[in-house]
């Protein structure tokens, strides 16, 4: 049996990553590849909690800027995460993976209401748990929601699957001299104001001594490789 470094993980996938080159909506080739990776991890006994962003549909702070009241724009973003969760849960079921959606906002036609105990029970049953609607509050990103759920379920690590393959000192697409980091402490990441996640998410992970790994979703077998402890992307901890 392969060695498993992280037996319970909270996987955060950006909505943009699921849109692919279309940049909006869902690219089901990418969705199915994600589900294949998750199934491989589940078959190895890894317990997976999953948070999906909504940038492929709506980013409240960006798309609603100067046009809408921020709380209303963020509410639309929460609904976008529910749509993504429904799509990915459906795809997981087609891959033979039992999945449950837990929403931070009550909407019993589409998802169960989130409680920590319900999530714990489903994870222990081997089900993938999709956490939808962020924290249920405006002004909090899905990155922060992912860290919050990771802390609540006592995950061994938070896996941030992004469009970029690691944390850099600057945007590598704009700055060819951007430095790529393989390891960072939270203190350094915050001091350097690195844009791996928002500050609230980073501070919450630091306060709760969580391991975070930031990597590219499209890197070959990235999720499995991280779960097995291979050093890809950037690992962030309080100390090494």
MARFIFI-865519 format. One record per atom (N, C-alpha, C, O): residue in three letters; x, z, y. Coordinates in steps of 0.001 Angstrom, whole numbers, plus 524288, in hexadecimal, padded with zeros to 5 digits. Atoms other than C-alpha are relative to their C-alpha. Layout:
ALAXZY...
This chain:
UNK80345800007FB51UNK800008000080000UNK8036D80000804E7UNK80757802C880519UNK7FCF97FFF67FB20UNK805077FCFA80DB4UNK7FFCB805608029CUNK7FBFE808448020CUNK7FFD97FB1F7FD0EUNK809128087881612UNK7FC677FF8B804BFUNK7FC777FBA38078EUNK803837FFE67FB7CUNK7FED880C2F82027UNK801DF80444803B9UNK8020A808DB80250UNK7FE297FC537FC0EUNK803F08129682C85UNK7FB75802B5802AFUNK7FBB080768803AFUNK8047D7FDDF7FD34UNK7F6C7814838332DUNK7FB237FF5E7FC98UNK7F9607FAFF7FBA3UNK804538002C803C2UNK7EB778180882A39UNK7FAA77FFD0802A5UNK7F6D07FE2C80042UNK804C5800957FCEAUNK7E11A818EA834CCUNK801907FDFF8055CUNK804B98006E8080CUNK7FE738025E7FB0FUNK7E20881026840A8UNK7FB367FEDA8034EUNK7F6E87FE0480156UNK803DF8020B7FC4DUNK7DA4780CF184CB3UNK802457FAE680212UNK806247FAE5804ECUNK7FE348052B7FE67UNK7DBEB7FE6284EEBUNK7FCDB7FE23804AEUNK7F8107FDCC80478UNK80285802337FB55UNK7D9007F92085C79UNK801757FA3A8005CUNK806117F8DA80063UNK7FF308059D7FF82UNK7D7517EA6485D9AUNK7FD957FE378051BUNK7F90E7FF6780636UNK80223801DA7FB0AUNK7D5BA7E3F286ABFUNK7FBFA7FBBC7FF01UNK7FC857F89D7FB63UNK803E48041F80073UNK7C9CA7DB7786C8DUNK8025C7FAA9800DAUNK800EE7F6EC7FE2FUNK7FD79805017FEECUNK7D2527D0B487235UNK802C47FDDC7FB34UNK802DC7F9227FA54UNK7FD30801BA804ABUNK7DA297D0598659EUNK7FC577FD4F7FC2BUNK7FDF47F9BC7F963UNK803C4802558039AUNK7CDCC7CD0485E04UNK7FDC87FADB8020FUNK7FB507F7F07FF24UNK801F2804E57FDBBUNK7CA7F7C1E28674DUNK803B17FB7B7FF03UNK802117F6F47FF09UNK7FC2380418800E0UNK7D70C7BA7B8648FUNK800A27FC83804BCUNK8002E7FE468092FUNK7FEF9803B07FBC1UNK7D9C17AE6186C8DUNK7FB2E7FED580350UNK7FB9C7FCD1807A8UNK804CE800EE7FD07UNK7CB887AD92870BCUNK7FF70803DB80483UNK7FCCB802BF8085FUNK7FFF37FBED7FBFDUNK7CD887BA09878BFUNK7FAB8802B5800CBUNK7FA80806CC80351UNK805277FD8C7FFA7UNK7BEF57BD0F877D7UNK7FD4D7FF9B7FABDUNK7FE417FBF57F7C1UNK802C780023804F5UNK7B61F7C04886C7EUNK8037F8018C7FB7EUNK80743804737FC35UNK7FD3E7FE70804BDUNK7BB247C17685E93UNK8021B7FB3B7FD1EUNK7FF557F7627FC52UNK7FDA8803E580365UNK7C4797B91F856C5UNK7FFDA8024E7FA80UNK802DB805DB7F946UNK800D07FD838050DUNK7C00A7BBEC848EBUNK804877FF397FC41UNK804E8802087F85FUNK7FB338005A80317UNK7CCC87B71A8431EUNK80352804DB800E9UNK805A3806F77FD44UNK7FD0E7FB467FEBBUNK7D3427C27784A41UNK7FD2E804D17FDF4UNK7FFA9808647FBE8UNK8030C7FB9780202UNK7C8397CBD0846BEUNK800CE800977FA1DUNK8019D804ED7F831UNK7FF5E7FFC4805B0UNK7C9717C85183854UNK80586801987FE73UNK806448045E7FA98UNK7FAA17FE5F80117UNK7D82B7C9CD838A7UNK8009F805DD800E5UNK8034C808877FDEAUNK7FFF07FA5F7FF01UNK7D65A7D74D83EB0UNK7FD89802EF7FB73UNK7FF9C806E27F9A7UNK802B97FD628044AUNK7CCB47DAE3833FFUNK803337FFE27FAF8UNK80328803A47F7F9UNK7FC828004B80488UNK7D62B7D62C82982UNK804238045080045UNK80547806E57FC61UNK7FBEF7FC0A7FF52UNK7E0977DF2A82F20UNK7FDD48057A7FF32UNK80047808BD7FCA7UNK8026B7FAE18009FUNK7D7667EAC082FE0UNK7FEB2800FD7FA44UNK7FF888054E7F852UNK8014D7FF658058AUNK7D2BE7E85C821DAUNK804DE8016B7FCD5UNK804A4804CA7F969UNK7FB227FECB802C3UNK7E0D67E86D81D0EUNK80178805B8800B5UNK80312808537FCFFUNK7FEC17FA7F7FEEBUNK7E3007F595823A3UNK7FC39803A97FD2DUNK7FDDA807897FAD7UNK803EF7FCBB80291UNK7D63A7FB4381E7AUNK800E8800287FA19UNK80067804467F7AAUNK7FF048003E8059EUNK7D9757F6AE810A9UNK804B28034C7FE6CUNK80522804E97F9EAUNK7FB797FCA880106UNK7E6307FE53811C3UNK7FECC805C8800EEUNK802298092480034UNK801937FA987FF35UNK7DE8780AA28151CUNK80067801E780592UNK7FFC78069080695UNK7FFAA7FE7A7FA7CUNK7E05280A7C823E6UNK7FA7C8009180230UNK7F7207FD4080143UNK804FA7FF2E7FD58UNK7D4EC8100E82BA0UNK800717FDAB80577UNK804167FEDE8085DUNK7FF908030D7FB2FUNK7D2078074F8374BUNK7FB5F8010980399UNK7F6E08002780225UNK803B87FFF87FBB2UNK7CAD480A3F843DFUNK801677FB8480396UNK806037FA648045DUNK7FF0D804CE7FD09UNK7C94B7FE6484C9DUNK7FD1B8001C80533UNK7F86D8013180564UNK80247800A57FAC9UNK7C6EF7FCBD85B33UNK8014E7FA7E801DCUNK805CF7F8D480195UNK7FF2E8054D7FE0DUNK7C52A7EF26860E2UNK7FE7C7FFD6805C1UNK7FA52801B480744UNK801288008D7FA75UNK7C5E07EC3686F4EUNK7FBD27FBE6800E0UNK7F9A37F9C97FD26UNK80436803B77FEBEUNK7BC617E34587656UNK801C47FBBC803BAUNK7FE837F900805F9UNK7FE09803C07FC30UNK7C53D7DAA587E90UNK7FE997FA607FED1UNK7FED57F70C80248UNK801B58055180153UNK7C0AC7CE9487730UNK7FA767FEE2801DEUNK7F8BE7FA64801DDUNK8053E800947FDC5UNK7B31D7D0F487CE2UNK7FFCF801B4805BAUNK7FDC87FEE880913UNK800A47FDD17FAC0UNK7B46E7D979888EDUNK803D380475800D6UNK80445807EB7FD88UNK7FCA87FBA07FE6AUNK7BE4C7E24188FA4UNK7FDB08022F80508UNK7FDF67FFB780926UNK802D87FDD57FB94UNK7B6E17EB35898B8UNK8032780055804FAUNK8015A7FEB980922UNK7FCDD7FF227FB53UNK7C1EB7EE838A1F7UNK801E77FADB8025CUNK8030F7FA9F80706UNK7FE23805167FE28UNK7C6047E02C8A2FFUNK7FB827FC5480146UNK7FB287FA4B8059EUNK80429803D87FF4EUNK7B9EA7D7D08A125UNK7FBD8801CC803DFUNK7F9587FE9980672UNK803F37FE087FC65UNK7B1167E0B18A903UNK802178019080549UNK7FF1E8033B808ADUNK7FD887FE3C7FB24UNK7BAC17E3828B3EAUNK7FD937FD63804C5UNK7FCE87F8A0804EAUNK80239801C87FAFEUNK7B4D27E23B8C183UNK7FAA27FD807FF74UNK7F87F7FB8D8034CUNK8051F80252800D5UNK7A8277DD6E8BB81UNK7FBF6803FC7FE1DUNK7F74C8036B7FF23UNK8038A7FC3B8026BUNK7A2637E92E8B478UNK801F680588800E8UNK806958066D801E3UNK7FE747FA8580013UNK7A2477F7DB8B4F2UNK80319800F27FB03UNK8018E7FF227F6D6UNK7FC507FF8380458UNK7AD6B7FC1D8ABFFUNK7FD708022F7FB09UNK7FE888004A7F6C0UNK8027D7FDBC804A0UNK7A50A804738A2E9UNK7FCAF7FBFB7FD23UNK7FC8E7FBE77F855UNK803378040880272UNK79BCF7F90B8A090UNK8036C7FBE97FD4AUNK802387FA297F8F9UNK7FC6F803CF80257UNK7A7067EFAA89E11UNK8026A802287FAFEUNK802FA7FF5B7F720UNK7FDBE7FD9C804AAUNK7AD217F93E89483UNK7FC038007F7FBA1UNK7FD69800237F70AUNK8041C7FFD2803FDUNK7A01E7FABA88D7DUNK7FFA97FAC97FD1CUNK7FEE47FAAA7F85EUNK7FFFC8051C80280UNK7A05D7EC2888AF4UNK804A37FF737FC4DUNK8042E7FD247F81CUNK7FB678001380369UNK7AE0D7EDA98856FUNK7FF11803057FAF7UNK800B8801587F6C6UNK8013C7FCF3804B4UNK7A9387F83687C1DUNK7FCA47FCCF7FC4EUNK7FD7A7FCE27F792UNK80355803498034BUNK79EB17EEE887748UNK8032A7FBA77FD6FUNK8020B7FA1E7F905UNK7FC92803F18024CUNK7A9337E4A787526UNK802DF802097FB39UNK803937FF307F769UNK7FD517FDC08048BUNK7B06C7EDDF86C02UNK7FC488007E7FB5DUNK7FDE9800007F6DDUNK803DA7FFAC8043EUNK7A3DF7EFA98643AUNK7FF567FAA67FD73UNK7FF137FA467F8A9UNK800748054080226UNK7A2797E0ED862ADUNK804AD7FEBA7FC81UNK804057FC9F7F83CUNK7FB58800FB8032DUNK7B07A7DFF085DCEUNK7FFEF803307FAFEUNK80174801417F6DCUNK800327FCAA804A5UNK7AE777EB578547EUNK7FC3A7FDCC7FBF8UNK7FD627FDD57F74DUNK803D68024D8039BUNK7A2537E4E984EA0UNK8025C7FB467FD3EUNK801C27FAA97F883UNK7FDAC804BA80242UNK7A9AD7D82484C8DUNK80437801577FC07UNK8045A7FF137F7C9UNK7FBB27FEB380387UNK7B5A27DE7084662UNK7FE058030F7FB46UNK7FFFD802527F6F3UNK802477FD3780470UNK7AD857E7B183DF7UNK7FD907FC1E7FC2BUNK7FE267FCB27F76EUNK8024F8040B8034FUNK7A6107DBDA838D8UNK804407FD1E7FCF5UNK803AF7FC2C7F847UNK7FBB5802C480294UNK7B2D97D4D2835E2UNK802A08036E7FBDEUNK80407801867F7AEUNK7FDB37FC70803D6UNK7B86F7E0D582F10UNK7FCAB8004B7FB15UNK7FEB2800307F6B9UNK803877FFCC80487UNK7AC787E1B28265BUNK800907FB067FCB7UNK800797FB4B7F7EAUNK7FF43804E9802D8UNK7AE597D34B822BFUNK8052C7FFE97FD03UNK805BF7FD0F7F92FUNK7FAF77FF82802B4UNK7BC487D6D481ED6UNK7FFE9804547FBDFUNK803EE805937F98BUNK8006F7FBED803EEUNK7B7307E17D815E6UNK801AD8055B801D8UNK802D2808C37FEA6UNK7FE797FAF57FDC5UNK7BA8D7ECB481F1AUNK7FB32802A280251UNK7F89380064805AAUNK804737FD137FDFBUNK7B0257F6F6821B0UNK80141801E180583UNK8054B8045B80656UNK7FEF77FEB17FA86UNK7AF117F90783070UNK7FB3D802898027CUNK7F6CA8014B80126UNK804247FD5A7FD21UNK7A724801BD83963UNK801507FFF9805CCUNK805CF800CB8074BUNK7FF497FFEA7FA54UNK7A537800D984821UNK7FDD98051E80216UNK7F95A8067D80111UNK801A87FB3C7FD56UNK7A49E80D8A84FCBUNK8008B7FF1A805DAUNK804C67FDCF807BDUNK80008801137FA66UNK7A0E280C3D85E18UNK7FFE98050F80327UNK7FD33808C8801C7UNK800017FB867FC76UNK7A3C9815D886904UNK7FB0D8003880343UNK7F9F78042B805C8UNK804FF800467FD3EUNK796D28118C86F01UNK7FBC07FF1B7FBF0UNK7FC687FBD67F879UNK8041E8008B803E5UNK78A2C812E786764UNK7FD767FA9E80055UNK7FB8E7F90580473UNK802918051F8007AUNK78513805AA862E2UNK7FF047FF237FA35UNK8018C7FBE57F7B9UNK800977FFBC805A7UNK77FCA8080185553UNK7FE3C7FAF67FD71UNK7FE297FAA97F8A4UNK801368051B8023EUNK77B6A7F9F885375UNK804F37FD237FE44UNK804BE7F9AE7FAEEUNK7FB2C802E3800E5UNK789A37F5B185320UNK80454803457FD8FUNK807C4801287FAF1UNK7FBB27FCB5801BBUNK792268015D84FC7UNK7FE25805A47FF91UNK7FA428072E801F1UNK801057FA648003FUNK7921B80F9C84C0DUNK80286802AF804B8UNK80662800D1806E5UNK7FDC57FCFC7FBAFUNK79496819AD8568FUNK804EA802C77FE19UNK804FB805057F9D8UNK7FAF97FDC580191UNK7A29981E8485640UNK7FFEC805F57FFEDUNK7FE4880874803B1UNK7FE407FA8E80033UNK7A60E82C23851AAUNK805158000D7FCF3UNK805FE7FCB67F99DUNK7FAF67FFA1802A8UNK7B3588303984D16UNK7FF2E800EF7FA23UNK802017FEBA7F6EEUNK800E27FEC280581UNK7ADD98359E8404FUNK7FE2B7FB3C7FCEDUNK7FFB47FA847F86DUNK801B5804C18029EUNK7A706828D683D0AUNK804A07FC5D7FF15UNK805297FA1A7FAE0UNK7FB5D803458008EUNK7B3978216183F7BUNK8037F802077FBA3UNK805717FEFC7F877UNK7FCAE7FD9F8040BUNK7BB3482AE1836E7UNK7FDD57FEDF7FA90UNK800C57FD917F6FCUNK80266800EC80520UNK7B1928295582BBCUNK800BA7FA567FE4EUNK8022F7F94C7F9D8UNK7FF6E8058180165UNK7B1DB81A8082C36UNK805B07FE987FEC3UNK806B27FBB47FB0EUNK7FA828011480107UNK7C0B281A0182CF7UNK8019B802057FAA3UNK804577FF547F7BEUNK7FEB47FDCE8051AUNK7C1EA822E982131UNK7FD727FD0D7FB84UNK7FF447FD4E7F713UNK8029580343803F1UNK7B88B819E5819EEUNK802937FAA57FF7BUNK800F27F7777FC42UNK7FD41804F780048UNK7C1DB80E9381C45UNK7FDB17FBB480349UNK7FF387F72B802C8UNK80269803E07FC90UNK7B97C807C08265AUNK803487FF4E804ECUNK805C0802FC806CBUNK7FDBB800EB7FAD9UNK7BF068015D8327CUNK7FBF9801A58040EUNK7F76E80018803C3UNK803877FE217FBEDUNK7B9218080083E5FUNK801547FD428051AUNK805AF7FDB580717UNK7FF4C8029D7FAFCUNK7B7577FFCA84A96UNK7FD958035D80441UNK7F8EA8048380420UNK801C77FCBB7FBB1UNK7B657807FD856EAUNK7FEAE7FC778049EUNK8021D7F9E8806CFUNK801CD8039A7FBEEUNK7AE42800BB8610AUNK7FE56802F0804E7UNK7FD8A807AD804CAUNK801D07FE067FAE8UNK7AA46802CD86F4CUNK803DF803B180292UNK8025C8070F805A7UNK7FBF07FCF77FD5CUNK7B72B808E787341UNK7FF47805D77FF7AUNK7FE44807D47FB38UNK800FC7FA5F7FFF0UNK7B5FB8171F87728UNK7FA518012E8014BUNK7F8A7805AF80119UNK8055F7FF437FE3FUNK7A7EC814F187B8BUNK7FF9F80104805C8UNK7FB6280213807CBUNK7FFD57FEE37FA64UNK7AC24816C3889ADUNK802D67FBAB802EDUNK806717F94A800D0UNK7FD1E803C87FCD2UNK7B04680D97894A0UNK8054C8022D8019AUNK8065E806D3800FBUNK7FAD47FE9F7FDF5UNK7BDFC80DBF89A4FUNK803EF801727FBC6UNK80837803447FCFFUNK7FC4C7FF2480444UNK7C43F80F4788CE1UNK800997FAEB7FCF7UNK7FCBA7F87A7FB7EUNK7FEFF804DA802CBUNK7CAAC803C688622UNK7FF2A800C07FA1DUNK7FEC1805277F839UNK8004F7FF93805B0UNK7C94A80092877B3UNK80525801F97FDB6UNK80528804247F96BUNK7FB217FD91801BEUNK7D7AB8044987669UNK7FF71805F17FFFEUNK801058088F7FC47UNK800DE7FA527FFCBUNK7D402811F987AC1UNK7FC1F801A87FBCBUNK7FCDD805AA7F93EUNK803B67FED480424UNK7C846811B7871ACUNK80293800017FAACUNK8014D803407F75DUNK7FD418004C804FFUNK7D13980DCC8667BUNK8035B804D77FF1BUNK803618070B7FAD5UNK7FCC17FB4D8008FUNK7DAA3818F78690CUNK7FC8F804C57FF13UNK7FDCC808127FBCEUNK8039A7FB9A800BBUNK7CF4E8227F86A40UNK7FE128003A7FA5FUNK7FE38804607F7F2UNK801E37FFFF80561UNK7C9AD81E5185D1FUNK80473801137FC2EUNK803AB803B97F83FUNK7FB857FEEF80361UNK7D73C81E708570AUNK80148805C67FFBCUNK8027C807D97FB91UNK7FF107FA5D7FFDAUNK7D93082C7385B6DUNK7FBBF802E27FD04UNK7FCD98067E7FA09UNK804647FD5080277UNK7CBA183065856D0UNK800297FF987FA0BUNK7FF0A803677F754UNK7FFE88009E805B7UNK7CD4082ADA84921UNK8053C801AA7FDB0UNK80611801337F8F9UNK7FAE07FE26801B8UNK7DB248305084868UNK802FE7FBAA7FD2EUNK805147FC707F8EBUNK7FD23804718022EUNK7E125822FE845E2UNK805D9801277FFECUNK807DE8041980324UNK7FA4E7FF6F80041UNK7EF558224F841CAUNK802A67FCBD8043BUNK806FA7FDF8805EDUNK7FDCF803567FBE1UNK7F1908179484BCFUNK7FBAE7FCCD80279UNK7F7AC7FBB88000DUNK8036D803997FD3BUNK7EAB480F4A855EAUNK802C77FAC380045UNK807187FA628025AUNK7FDB48052E80039UNK7ED53800E2853E1UNK7FD687FC9180419UNK7F8C17FB66803BFUNK801FF803437FBC5UNK7EBC97F89486019UNK801867FA597FF04UNK805F77F8D080006UNK7FF048058580117UNK7EA987EA4885C0CUNK7FE8B7FCCD804D2UNK7F9FB7FC778064DUNK800B78028C7FAF2UNK7EC5D7E2388684FUNK801507FA347FFB3UNK8028B7F8277FB87UNK7FE568056E7FF92UNK7EF0D7D46186CF3UNK805E67FF8A800ACUNK808157FB4B8001CUNK7FA577FFE47FF37UNK7FD2D7D85786F99UNK8026A802F97FB6FUNK8001D806BC7F984UNK7FDC97FDF0804D8UNK8066F7DBB88646CUNK802B5805488008BUNK8048F807717FCABUNK7FD627FAF47FF25UNK80C027E82986A97UNK7FEFC801B28059FUNK7FC477FF0980892UNK800127FE4A7FA89UNK80D207F00187715UNK804E57FDE8802A8UNK809397FE5A8009CUNK7FBAB8022F7FCF6UNK815947E9748815AUNK80044802A980550UNK7FC88805238070DUNK7FF517FDCB7FAC4UNK81AF87EDC388E68UNK7FCD17FD0D8040CUNK7FBB07FF228083CUNK80333803467FC97UNK813217E2B7894A9UNK7FD357FC127FC89UNK7FE277FBDD7F7D3UNK802C5803F4802F8UNK80A2C7D7C389083UNK803E37FBE27FE1BUNK8061B7F90F8014EUNK7FBFE803B2801E9UNK812F37CF8A88789UNK7FE9D7FA50800FAUNK802117F6F8800E1UNK80188805607FED7UNK80B127C34B88A9CUNK801477FE80805A1UNK801987F9E4806F3UNK7FED2801057FA83UNK80E417C4BC898FFUNK805AC8013A8015AUNK807DA7FEF8804FFUNK7FAAB7FE4E7FEDDUNK81BA37CB3B8988EUNK803667FF3F7FB29UNK80309802557F77DUNK7FCAC800FE8049BUNK825A87C57488F06UNK80408804427FF0FUNK80654804837FAD8UNK7FC377FBC18008EUNK82E5C7D14C89163UNK7FD718052C7FE72UNK800008093F7FE72UNK802B77FB3780186UNK824107DB1788CFCUNK80295802637FB2DUNK803E37FFA47F773UNK7FD7F7FD2B8044CUNK829D97E56D88400UNK7FBEB8016F7FBEDUNK7F7C78037E7FD41UNK803857FEAE8044DUNK823637E71B876ADUNK801A68053B7FDB1UNK80639806067FC6EUNK7FEDC7FAD780219UNK822757F508871B9UNK7FE37800597FA4EUNK7FA0D7FE647F8E8UNK8019C7FEE480566UNK822417F90086363UNK7FE37805A57FF76UNK7FAF5806D77FC22UNK801977FA817FFF7UNK820F78079A8661AUNK7FFA6801F58059AUNK802D48008E808ECUNK800A87FD937FAE2UNK81C1580F35871CDUNK7FDBF805707FF45UNK7FABD806637FBA4UNK802DB7FB127FFB7UNK8186E81D1B874CBUNK7FB8B7FF44803E0UNK7FBCA7FBEA80751UNK80457800527FC4DUNK80B9B81F3087BC8UNK801E08012480586UNK800197FEB180943UNK7FE0B7FEA17FAD5UNK8130B82570886FDUNK8028D7FB4A80298UNK801BC7FA588073DUNK7FD72804A07FDDAUNK81B428191F888BDUNK7FC097FBBF80151UNK7FC657F93C80566UNK803EC8040F7FF14UNK80F99810058877EUNK7FCEB8011B804F6UNK7FBD57FD8E80804UNK802EF7FE917FB52UNK8082F8177B891ECUNK803707FFB8804DAUNK801B77FDE7808F6UNK7FC74800157FB80UNK81411818ED89ACCUNK801287FA71801C5UNK801A57F96C80671UNK7FEDA805727FEC5UNK816D080A4B89A09UNK7FB0E7FCE68015EUNK7FB567F852802D0UNK8050A8027F7FEE1UNK808428074D89C08UNK7FF557FAF87FCD7UNK7FDA47F6F27FEDBUNK800848047F8036FUNK808767FE238906AUNK7FA497FF1D7FEA8UNK7F74F802D87FE17UNK805888016080064UNK7FBAC7F6EF88E2CUNK7FE3F7FF187FA58UNK7FB247FB917F952UNK801A08009580574UNK7FA3C7F88E87F73UNK7FA45801727FF5FUNK7F7437FE947FCF3UNK805747FE4D7FFC7UNK7ED998001188130UNK7FF328023980575UNK802E28028D80888UNK800BF7FD8A7FAEAUNK7E73C8064888CEFUNK80230805887FFE0UNK8030C807BF7FBB2UNK7FD6D7FAED7FF86UNK7ECDF8130E891D3UNK7FCDE8044C7FD4DUNK7FF21807C37FAD9UNK803417FBF180263UNK7E15381B3888D2AUNK800BD800177FA1DUNK80148804467F7CEUNK7FF3880053805A8UNK7E2E18166587F27UNK8055D802157FE7AUNK805DB8050D7FABAUNK7FAB37FE5680133UNK7F1848189A87F52UNK8008F805E780090UNK802F1808717FD40UNK7FF9F7FA617FF1BUNK7F0478264E884F0UNK7FD12803107FBCDUNK7FEE5807297FA10UNK803067FD5680413UNK7E5C182A0987B06UNK802F5800027FADAUNK80301803F07F815UNK7FCDE80041804C5UNK7EE508256786FCFUNK804A8803B480056UNK805F1806537FC84UNK7FB8E7FC887FF46UNK7F9ED82CCE87560UNK7FE5F805B57FF6EUNK80100808BD7FCC7UNK801CA7FA958002DUNK7F2368396087718UNK7FEAD801C37FA79UNK7FF07806657F93AUNK8018E7FEA880552UNK7EDCE838BD868ECUNK8041B7FE817FBEEUNK803127FE877F73CUNK7FB7F8010180365UNK7FB21834ED8635FUNK7FECF7FBD67FBE7UNK800367FC6C7F757UNK8015E8043C80389UNK7F5F18284485D67UNK8045A7FBE57FFE1UNK806E27FAE0803D7UNK7FC9F8049880070UNK7FE7B81D4D85862UNK7FCCF7FB2780157UNK7F8747FA747FF6FUNK80293804E57FE91UNK7FAF08103D85E74UNK803B57FB7B7FEDBUNK808577FBBB8001FUNK7FCE8804B4800F4UNK7FFB0802E6859F7UNK7FD457FB6F8029EUNK7F8BC7FA5380175UNK80221804837FD2EUNK7FD8E7F727862EEUNK802A67FB177FDE6UNK807727FAC07FDE4UNK7FDD6804A480287UNK7FF4F7E9D385C86UNK7FC487FB68800BBUNK7F7E17FC118028CUNK8032E804AA7FF77UNK7FA357DBF485C5FUNK7FC7E7FF317FB4AUNK7FE4C7FF647F6D7UNK803A3800D88044EUNK7EE1B7D9688544EUNK8017A7FB257FCE3UNK800B77FAFE7F825UNK7FED6804E2802B2UNK7F2E17CBA885127UNK8054A7FFFF7FD4BUNK806BB7FC197FAE0UNK7FB2B7FF9180304UNK7FFEE7D05F84BC6UNK7FEA5800357FA35UNK7FB01802F57F8B2UNK801568008C80588UNK800117CD3783D3BUNK7FF9D8054F7FD45UNK803458086D7FD68UNK800F67FB27802F5UNK7FA3C7D85783510UNK80110804EA80335UNK802C5808E48011DUNK7FE5D7FBC37FC7AUNK7FBEB7E12F840D5UNK7FD7D805377FEACUNK8002E809337FE97UNK802AF7FB08800E5UNK7F1A37EB7483D92UNK8021F8029F7FB14UNK80354807467FB1AUNK7FDF37FDD9804DCUNK7F6407ED3582F94UNK8059A801E8800B2UNK80703806107FEBBUNK7FA887FE867FF41UNK804767ED9E833C3UNK8008B8051380317UNK803EF80849801F3UNK7FFE77FB1D7FD05UNK801BD7F84883DC2UNK7FE478048F7FC8DUNK800BB808B27FC95UNK802027FBDC8036CUNK7F9D68003D833F4UNK8042C801AF7FC0AUNK80477806417FA92UNK7FBE17FED2803C3UNK805537FF5D82A8CUNK804EA802328028EUNK808BA803687FFE2UNK7FBA87FD7C7FD50UNK80E7C80496834F6UNK8043D7FC60801F2UNK808447FE35803D2UNK7FC16803A97FE08UNK815DA7F8328387DUNK8000D80023805F5UNK7FBF88008780877UNK7FF7A7FFDB7FA58UNK81B1A7F8258464FUNK7FEEE7FA9580245UNK802667F74280277UNK80132804B17FCFFUNK814027ED3284D48UNK7FD64801D28050CUNK7FB338061880549UNK802467FE6B7FB01UNK80F627ED5F85B48UNK802ED8049880251UNK807B08050A801CFUNK7FDC07FB667FD5DUNK8119C7F9FE862CCUNK7FD49804EA7FE15UNK7F87F8054F7FE34UNK8021A7FAF080194UNK80FE3807AC85D8CUNK800B4803D58047DUNK804EE80441806BEUNK7FFFA7FC3C7FBAFUNK80C6D8120D8679DUNK7FEC28056C7FDCDUNK7FADA8062A7FB19UNK800B67FA95801B9UNK80DD78209C864E4UNK801C1803A080454UNK803FB801EA8083CUNK7FDEE7FC2B7FC48UNK810A582D1A86C39UNK805E2800897FF5DUNK808B08013480336UNK7FA677FFD3800EEUNK81E0382D87865D3UNK801547FD617FAD4UNK7FE197FD1A7F747UNK7FE308029B804C8UNK825EF8266785B83UNK80440803477FD78UNK80653801CD7F964
